[in-house]
Amino acid sequence: MADPAPTARVHTPRPRLLDRVGLSVVLLALGCVALVLVGALVYPAFLTPGYILQQLQIASFLGVIATGAMLVILLGEIDLSVPWTITGTAIVVTNLAGSPDGVIADLALPIGLATGAAIGLVNGLGVALFRVPAMVWTLAVNAMLLGAAVFYTGGFKPQGAVPSLATYLALGHTLAIPNAFLLWLALGVTTLWTLHRTVYGTYLYAMGNSQRALFLAGARVRTITVCTFMLAGILSSLGAILLTGYTNQAYQGMGDPYLMPVIAAVVVGGTSILGGSGSYVGTFVGAIFITLLSSILAVMQMSDAARQIIFGAIILAMLLAYRSSEGNAAKAG
Amino acid sequence: MSLLRRNRSLAITVAALAVLFATFIAIHPRGFSTYVLTIWFNQGALLGLAAIAQFFVVLVRGVDLSVGPIIALTNVAASYLLVGSPASIALGVIAVLALGAICGLANGVAVVYGRIQPIVVTLATASMISGLALLLRPTPGGSIDETLSDALTYDFNGVPASAILLAVVLVALYVPLRRSPLGLRMYAIGSSEQSAYMTGVRVGQVKLVAYGASGIFAALTGLYVSMVTLTGDPGIGPAYTLNSIAAVVLGGVALSGGVGSPLGAVVGALILKTISSLMFFSGLPPLAQPFFEGLVLAVAIALGAFGVFQIRNRLELYR
């Protein structure tokens, strides 16, 4: 870093931050390895590169959406409109792509991303301007999106076509590596750079720690909030586009199973739900961990009930493990 | 008059409810009757009890995403336990309430001793509890004692039983919350946990009581769901979680803790239910109703937050 002084003032001292971030990531990575080994006992194909690459491909969808969720959580807010942002975008994109007019069909992906930005704008304005708690406001936005989607489609399965670019991104491979994973890697590098090398990133962490201090320091708190929600909306839409490409369709409620895993991925990755602290590497590994966990539970042919119980128990156990190791570190230090 | 001034925001909410209810009766094809009133109160009582469950956790500066799953689990448990002789039904009710209390306390233990944020704890336990509900009863079914159900879902001399139930609960809660040390400690923790701790409040224990109370009220909701639907359904959870949060906010309970009352939470719940009933009879195309429900909710919340534009010093907006 060219000029470490300004960040040092806002962050906690640098080595400590790295230590803590390192810990949850190390625990998580160990967890991932353990999951793969357990999976391999039940289903030997688990250890083949093909299977692992496929898991990374599926994790990319969760990871892209979790990136947006993490930005909002760093701010100290939360976005509960993720499910119907996903479904809404999918409906818009497939509808436009199915249009007989070639120009409109070509615009499907940009308009899909713009849909996410618009939803994010509404989320951000409610939170920044009206000061409504994000948890409630984004919930209301989610309800409106659900209503709009039901009204528009008449409750039927949305018709249309999937843009070929979405299929290419979600299902294609480059040098045997899934394109979706490459896209997620690129997004991850960009996010890391944004979080640690730009003023915006510094503001994000600062705002999660104390909005009041940041406001007094002269930062445009409202603008930052609105921009962050818009970024999160765009990333949810990007995830939705990948999902339509992967499943080759859009359907009602396709985003519903994503809300909890997305938040779980961010939180298991060590980001504080109160905002202001967390590393993107954690979210990255967190998304992989959550994906591995659900796919192993699926491979073991557990009932849905047992899957939910184990899923919840493992997340809780991970968080408790972080807590206790943090406590020990504090005592030792 | 000073009573009104002190409770201005509650008075506005109650007035809003009155207007909504009058509109509802005006457009209802059957007009005002005990039957309509009973159905309305039954629906309202379901969400009202869930909102009280949410209220207790929000009061001590938490949020409970497992309210819905606890309702589903206790509803499912009730569909096994509420049959047979009056004595066994009574035991069943106690068992269901105890189950709710255990779930609530488990959340509380993870929050207090695990030192994990409430929203994250209840996110994880919500998954576990709805898994349990699904394990007990994979598809909706079971049966509930009909005599008890009839007694609790019809009316006594024109007064809906559910209205009486809500009134009893609210009156019973007033004294412990506003006049007992325990209740005041809950408000104190919500206002400032640190100050409460410094004054000698046993923050952990009081929080545990709040989470336990939340679990009991979620179980009450689950019981009442069984009375209304006469079955156990493991899938009813998610709607209750989200609506209970919306209800407490509409009812003037601050998500930052320490502000609000069970009465506010119940009024918020009744407003939400009236809005969706209004939509049902409004003549809007059925497919457009969910959108307007969401829109009305958003507008109501935004209106409630309109006070921010009267604040002169923007510093006050940021904490």
Interface residues (C-beta under 8 A of the other chain):
Chain A: I78 G126 L129 F130 R131 V132 P133 M135 V136 W137 L139 A140 V141 N142 A143 M144 L145 L146 G147 A148 V150 F151 G154 G155 Q211 R212 F215 L216 V221 M260 I263 A264 V267 S272 I273 L274 S303 D304 A305 A306 R307 Q308 I309 I310 F311 G312 A313 I315 L316 L319 L320 R323
Chain B: V63 A110 G114 R115 I116 Q117 I119 V120 V121 L123 A124 T125 A126 S127 M128 I129 S130 G131 L132 A133 L134 L135 P138 L242 I245 A246 V249 L255 S256 P285 L287 A288 Q289 P290 F291 F292 E293 G294 L295 L297 A298 I301 A302 G304 A305 F306 V308 R314 L315 L317 Y318 R319
